Amino acid sequence: MADEPERSGSGAPIWRHQSRKRDFEVATGDSESIKKIGEHLARHVGPVASVFHEIVSDLVHVDVHLVEPTPERNFYTLVTSGMSDRAMAAPEQYRDLRHAELLVCLPPTWQLTQEAFKDEANYWPVRWLKMLARLPHEYKTWLFASHTVPNGDPARPFAANTELCCALLLRPVLFGRAFRTLRIDDEKAVHFLALVPLHREEMEFKLNQGNDALVELLDAGDVTELLDVRRPNVCAKSGGRS
């Protein structure tokens, strides 16, 4: 990353990551951390029904845990483990935010079989959980709530079934506040962040007006971490500038 980043219209930094220069580094999962994350999910979300395991992992071993729909929460919940095995390069004032895991919620009709994953329209939420979980370790940076990562530059739709093209990370809202943080020990707390996909105009609005202004619009539109690939664009009339 450059020493001094670009600045968006809102004054927030924009980091443009260069091609990775570090070698492939084989990683294995931290079994104790995986166990604690699984127990945390069972307490606050539901029992883990299955896990999408990585066979060969680079830098961190990222698995994706699947909690199935229930009458109370009629959606799938997918949560990573492994991102938090390494500390991110958070600024010193955010030292306690160096460890994170990611989640996304999918409708109960979403296809989650290996055969279905051959279609990117089904697989892209899983792909992005894994990619984002590895990104801060690849580029020696950090990700946290309010950070956005576009799908390319310029941003392109994640798949043919949606116009959504950018990942925004926020604190999850579909679970109790106690779910948001898992204290491992005195030195390590794991923070759970929700992946909320954005339309291009929503991303531009956030860059120009700031995260708080966008979150107000998302809240008004009932946009949460429960993915709706055809949801309305809350900035459709703003052009990213209203």
Secondary structure by P-SEA (a helix, b strand, c coil): cccbbbbccccbbbbbbccccccbbbbbcaaaaaaaaaaaaaacccccccccccccccccbbbbbbbbbcccccbbbbbbcccccccccccccccccccccccccccccccccccccccccccaaaaaaaaaaacccccccccccccccccccccccccccccccbbbbccccccccccccccccccbbbbbbbbbbbcaaaaaaaaaccaaaaaaaaaaaccccccccccccccccccccc
